[in-house]
Amino acid sequence: MKIKAIIHEDETGGYWGEVPAIPGCATQGETMDELLANLREAIEGCLSVEIETPFRDGKERVMEIAI
């Protein structure tokens, strides 16, 4: 799986990165290598969170909406 991350240089040194496809998924590192390792770990952590299955009564409809 490939996923895009946005990398920023921190004003005080080092880097920080965020993953737009996963809201709240962000991390930092002193070096680019450290940041990339931390991003992989953050993505794995964000994707491994169990989400409660919503209640379904059989009357709902699934729709795909283009924006």
N, C-alpha and C positions, 0 to 999 in steps of 0.2 A: 504494500500500500504506500502511496506517496501522498503527502499532504503539504500544503504551502504554509510557510511561516514568514512573518515579517520581522526582520532583524533591525535593531536600532543601536546606535552607539550611545552609550550613557555619557552624559556631560562630565561625570566625575571619574570616568574610566570604566572599561569593561563594556559589556553588551547586555541588551535584554531583547527578548523575542516574544512574539505572540502568535497564536494560531487563530486566524479569523473564523475558520470553520467550526471551532470549538469555543464558544463563549467562555471567558474566564480562564482559558488556558494560556498561561504566560510564565516566564521564568527569566533568570539572568545568569551571567557567568563572567568571570574576569577575563577569560580568553575566548576566542571563537570556538575552539575545541571543547572547552568546558560548557559553553552555551549550547552547542549542538547536543552534547551528552545530556544536559539538563532538559532540553526540549524533548528529546526522545522519551526521557523518563516522565516528563509532565504529560505528554500526549498519551502514553500508556496508562498513566494514572487517571487522566480524565476519561478515557474510553473504558476503563475497567469499573467505573462506578455503576453500581446496580441502580437501575431506575425502576420504580414501582410501576407495574403494569396498570394502565388506567382501567377503570370499571367500564365494561361494555354491556349494554343491554340488548344489542342486536338491532337497534333502531338507528344507529349512527351511519353516516356516509363518509367515505374517504374521497377527497377531491384534491386534485393537483391544480395549483393556481400559478400562472405565470405572472411575474411582476415586471 
